[in-house]
Amino acid sequence: MLKAVGLPVEARGSWYTLSPLTGSLCRRPRRPHASEFSPVPPVVSEALSFCTDPFSCQWDPDPASSQITNRQMQARLDRMHRRLLWLGNRRFLLSVLYASLSVPLFDTTREAMTAIANLPGQRSQRTEACLQRSLLAAKTSRSFHGRGVLFIGAQLASADMHAWIIERGTQPDHEDRTWINYQPLLALVRT
């Protein structure tokens, strides 16, 4: 199951959070009460340190070798991807619940990201489908469990949002360098 961990942030006299139910960016005049958020697990604290200092995070610009071994595996990945695109950002909680049902097709999240990057919907909607790409990688990667953190963040000045994964000091998506521009507000970890 994917567990949501809120990461409230203060900026310009307001507090910003991300709703774990809707995925909406929320702005508050006062600090949220501590009881609204669960404690930050060590895996999230470690991954946050790489968000704070992104140049300490490892990243390989070359794609991993994708291990899609047969048409059935490819069809399964395509089907899961189409479902996440259909659920979209407006059905945030359903998307997270669907991604919580683990279907480990890849040994590593990096392999999953490489395979997902080649899917038709990802090629044409790369920027808009970052949440679906990250959720699908978390769903299909064996290494994500216990090691990976899916972050959803925002550029607070513009309210633009982005999703990415940090796993054991690496950013596994070889095509994503924009994550460093976003403030993490919600973390999803597999429990």
C-alpha positions as CSV (number, residue, x, y, z in Angstrom):
1,M,0.0,0.0,0.0
2,L,1.2,3.5,-0.7
3,K,1.2,5.7,2.4
4,A,1.0,9.5,2.1
5,V,3.3,11.7,4.2
6,G,2.5,15.4,4.2
7,L,5.4,17.8,4.0
8,P,4.0,21.3,4.9
9,V,6.2,24.3,3.9
10,E,6.2,27.9,4.8
11,A,6.8,30.5,2.1
12,R,6.0,34.2,1.9
13,G,3.9,34.2,5.1
14,S,1.7,31.3,4.1
15,W,1.8,27.5,4.7
16,Y,1.5,25.2,1.7
17,T,0.3,21.6,1.8
18,L,-0.9,19.0,-0.7
19,S,-4.1,17.2,0.0
20,P,-3.6,13.4,0.2
21,L,-7.2,12.9,-1.0
22,T,-7.4,15.2,-4.0
23,G,-3.8,16.1,-4.8
24,S,-4.8,19.8,-4.6
25,L,-2.3,22.5,-3.6
26,C,-3.6,24.2,-0.4
27,R,-2.5,27.5,1.0
28,R,-3.1,28.3,4.6
29,P,-2.5,31.4,6.7
30,R,-1.4,29.4,9.7
31,R,0.8,26.4,10.3
32,P,-1.1,23.1,10.0
33,H,-1.6,21.2,13.2
34,A,0.9,18.4,13.7
35,S,-2.0,15.9,14.2
36,E,-2.9,16.4,10.5
37,F,0.3,14.7,9.4
38,S,1.9,11.4,10.1
39,P,5.6,11.3,11.2
40,V,8.2,11.4,8.5
41,P,9.7,7.9,8.0
42,P,13.5,7.7,7.7
43,V,13.3,6.7,4.0
44,V,11.5,10.0,3.3
45,S,13.9,12.1,5.4
46,E,16.8,10.6,3.5
47,A,15.2,11.3,0.1
48,L,14.3,14.8,1.2
49,S,18.0,15.5,1.8
50,F,18.5,14.9,-1.9
51,C,15.7,17.3,-2.8
52,T,17.4,20.0,-0.6
53,D,20.7,19.3,-2.3
54,P,19.9,17.9,-5.7
55,F,23.4,17.9,-6.9
56,S,24.3,15.3,-4.4
57,C,21.7,13.0,-6.0
58,Q,23.0,10.5,-8.5
59,W,21.5,10.6,-12.0
60,D,22.4,8.8,-15.2
61,P,21.3,10.5,-18.5
62,D,21.5,7.2,-20.3
63,P,18.4,4.9,-20.3
64,A,18.6,1.6,-18.4
65,S,18.3,-1.6,-20.3
66,S,14.5,-2.2,-20.3
67,Q,13.6,-5.8,-19.6
68,I,10.3,-6.2,-21.3
69,T,10.7,-9.8,-22.2
70,N,7.5,-10.6,-24.2
71,R,4.4,-9.1,-25.7
72,Q,2.3,-10.1,-22.8
73,M,4.4,-8.1,-20.4
74,Q,4.3,-5.1,-22.8
75,A,0.5,-5.4,-23.1
76,R,0.2,-5.5,-19.3
77,L,2.3,-2.4,-18.9
78,D,0.3,-0.6,-21.6
79,R,-3.0,-1.6,-20.0
80,M,-1.8,-0.3,-16.5
81,H,-0.6,2.9,-18.1
82,R,-3.8,3.6,-20.0
83,R,-5.8,3.0,-16.7
84,L,-3.6,5.6,-14.9
85,L,-4.0,8.1,-17.7
86,W,-7.8,7.5,-17.7
87,L,-7.9,8.1,-13.9
88,G,-5.7,11.1,-14.4
89,N,-4.9,13.9,-11.9
90,R,-8.6,14.7,-11.2
91,R,-9.1,11.2,-9.6
92,F,-5.9,11.5,-7.5
93,L,-6.9,9.2,-4.6
94,L,-8.1,6.4,-7.1
95,S,-4.8,6.8,-9.0
96,V,-2.8,6.3,-5.8
97,L,-5.0,3.4,-4.7
98,Y,-4.6,1.7,-8.1
99,A,-0.8,2.2,-8.0
100,S,-0.8,0.7,-4.5
101,L,-1.6,-2.7,-6.0
102,S,1.9,-3.7,-6.7
103,V,2.6,-5.6,-10.0
104,P,6.4,-6.0,-10.0
105,L,7.5,-6.3,-13.7
106,F,10.9,-4.7,-13.3
107,D,13.8,-5.3,-10.9
108,T,14.6,-1.6,-10.5
109,T,12.7,1.7,-10.7
110,R,15.3,2.9,-13.3
111,E,14.3,0.0,-15.6
112,A,10.6,0.7,-15.1
113,M,11.1,4.4,-15.9
114,T,13.0,3.5,-19.1
115,A,10.2,1.2,-20.3
116,I,7.5,3.7,-19.3
117,A,9.3,6.5,-21.2
118,N,8.8,4.6,-24.4
119,L,5.0,4.2,-24.0
120,P,3.0,6.2,-26.6
121,G,1.1,8.3,-24.0
122,Q,4.3,9.3,-22.3
123,R,6.1,10.4,-25.4
124,S,3.3,12.8,-26.4
125,Q,2.4,14.0,-22.9
126,R,5.7,13.8,-21.1
127,T,5.2,17.0,-19.0
128,E,1.5,16.4,-18.2
129,A,1.8,12.7,-17.3
130,C,4.6,12.9,-14.7
131,L,2.2,11.7,-11.9
132,Q,1.1,8.7,-13.9
133,R,4.7,7.9,-14.9
134,S,5.8,8.0,-11.3
135,L,2.9,6.0,-10.0
136,L,3.3,3.4,-12.7
137,A,7.0,3.1,-11.9
138,A,6.2,2.7,-8.2
139,K,3.6,0.0,-9.1
140,T,5.8,-2.0,-11.3
141,S,9.3,-1.8,-9.6
142,R,10.5,-4.3,-7.1
143,S,13.2,-2.0,-5.8
144,F,10.7,0.8,-5.0
145,H,9.4,-1.1,-1.9
146,G,11.2,0.1,1.2
147,R,13.7,2.2,-0.8
148,G,11.8,4.6,-3.0
149,V,9.9,7.8,-2.3
150,L,7.5,9.3,-4.8
151,F,7.4,13.1,-4.3
152,I,4.7,15.5,-5.5
153,G,5.8,19.1,-5.3
154,A,5.0,22.5,-6.6
155,Q,6.6,25.7,-7.7
156,L,5.0,27.8,-5.0
157,A,5.1,31.1,-7.0
158,S,3.3,29.6,-10.0
159,A,1.4,26.6,-8.5
160,D,2.9,24.4,-11.2
161,M,3.2,20.8,-10.0
162,H,5.5,17.9,-10.7
163,A,5.9,14.2,-9.5
164,W,9.2,12.4,-9.3
165,I,10.9,9.5,-7.5
166,I,14.1,9.4,-5.4
167,E,15.4,6.0,-4.5
168,R,18.5,5.3,-2.5
169,G,20.2,8.6,-3.5
170,T,19.3,8.4,-7.1
171,Q,16.7,9.9,-9.4
172,P,15.8,7.0,-11.7
173,D,14.1,8.9,-14.6
174,H,16.9,9.6,-17.1
175,E,14.7,12.2,-18.9
176,D,13.7,14.2,-15.8
177,R,15.9,17.1,-14.7
178,T,13.1,19.5,-13.9
179,W,12.3,17.9,-10.5
180,I,15.0,20.1,-8.9
181,N,12.7,23.2,-9.5
182,Y,9.9,21.9,-7.2
183,Q,9.3,22.0,-3.5
184,P,8.2,18.6,-2.2
185,L,4.8,18.8,-0.4
186,L,3.7,15.1,-0.3
187,A,5.6,11.9,-0.3
188,L,4.2,8.5,-1.1
189,V,6.0,5.4,0.2
190,R,5.2,1.7,0.0
191,T,4.5,0.2,3.4
